[in-house]
Amino acid sequence: MQKICGAADLRAPGIIGDIPPVQPGDIVGISLSRNPRLVLALGVAQMSGEAMGRERKGKAVKVIHYVGDTLWENRS
């Protein structure tokens, strides 16, 4: 979680649990497996959901917004 909230992209090995049927280019929410309702970051899928579950290397999601970033801090 700390790396994601520091703008690190999400790699395929870091994805566990149920993966929705997403396609590359889809906007996705990133949460912890122990609290899936709490979205900590938003990103753009770099591979399909099927590939995310299968691959053991590679960037799965490019993080574009996360809790604590400038956009978060400047919300009204």
C-alpha positions as CSV (number, residue, x, y, z in Angstrom):
1,M,0.0,0.0,0.0
2,Q,2.7,2.5,0.9
3,K,4.3,2.2,-2.6
4,I,1.0,2.6,-4.4
5,C,0.3,5.7,-2.3
6,G,3.6,7.0,-3.4
7,A,2.6,6.7,-7.1
8,A,4.3,3.4,-7.9
9,D,2.6,1.5,-10.7
10,L,1.0,-1.8,-9.8
11,R,2.9,-4.9,-11.1
12,A,1.1,-8.1,-12.1
13,P,2.6,-10.2,-9.2
14,G,1.0,-7.7,-6.7
15,I,-2.5,-8.5,-7.9
16,I,-4.4,-11.1,-5.9
17,G,-8.1,-12.1,-5.3
18,D,-11.0,-11.6,-7.7
19,I,-10.0,-9.6,-10.8
20,P,-12.8,-8.0,-12.8
21,P,-13.0,-8.4,-16.6
22,V,-11.0,-5.3,-17.5
23,Q,-9.3,-4.5,-20.8
24,P,-6.2,-2.4,-21.4
25,G,-7.1,1.3,-21.2
26,D,-9.9,0.8,-18.7
27,I,-9.9,3.0,-15.5
28,V,-9.6,0.8,-12.5
29,G,-9.7,1.2,-8.7
30,I,-6.9,-0.3,-6.5
31,S,-7.7,-1.6,-3.0
32,L,-6.2,-3.8,-0.4
33,S,-7.3,-7.5,-0.4
34,R,-8.3,-7.2,3.3
35,N,-10.6,-4.1,2.6
36,P,-11.7,-4.2,-1.0
37,R,-14.3,-1.4,-0.5
38,L,-11.6,1.2,0.3
39,V,-10.1,2.4,-3.0
40,L,-6.6,3.8,-2.4
41,A,-5.7,4.6,-6.0
42,L,-7.0,4.9,-9.5
43,G,-5.1,3.8,-12.6
44,V,-5.2,2.7,-16.2
45,A,-5.1,-1.0,-16.9
46,Q,-2.1,-1.9,-19.0
47,M,-3.2,-5.5,-19.6
48,S,-6.5,-7.4,-19.4
49,G,-7.9,-8.8,-16.2
50,E,-7.2,-12.3,-17.4
51,A,-3.6,-11.5,-18.0
52,M,-3.3,-9.8,-14.6
53,G,-4.2,-13.0,-13.0
54,R,-2.0,-15.1,-15.1
55,E,1.2,-13.1,-15.6
56,R,4.0,-13.1,-13.0
57,K,5.8,-10.0,-14.3
58,G,5.0,-6.8,-16.0
59,K,3.1,-3.6,-15.3
60,A,-0.6,-4.3,-14.8
61,V,-1.9,-0.8,-13.8
62,K,-0.4,2.7,-14.4
63,V,-1.3,4.7,-11.3
64,I,-2.8,8.1,-12.1
65,H,-4.3,9.2,-8.7
66,Y,-3.8,8.0,-5.2
67,V,-4.8,8.9,-1.6
68,G,-2.5,11.7,-0.4
69,D,-1.5,13.1,-3.8
70,T,-1.8,16.8,-4.8
71,L,-5.4,16.3,-6.2
72,W,-6.4,14.6,-2.9
73,E,-4.8,17.4,-0.8
74,N,-6.5,20.2,-2.8
75,R,-10.0,18.7,-2.7
76,S,-12.8,21.1,-1.4
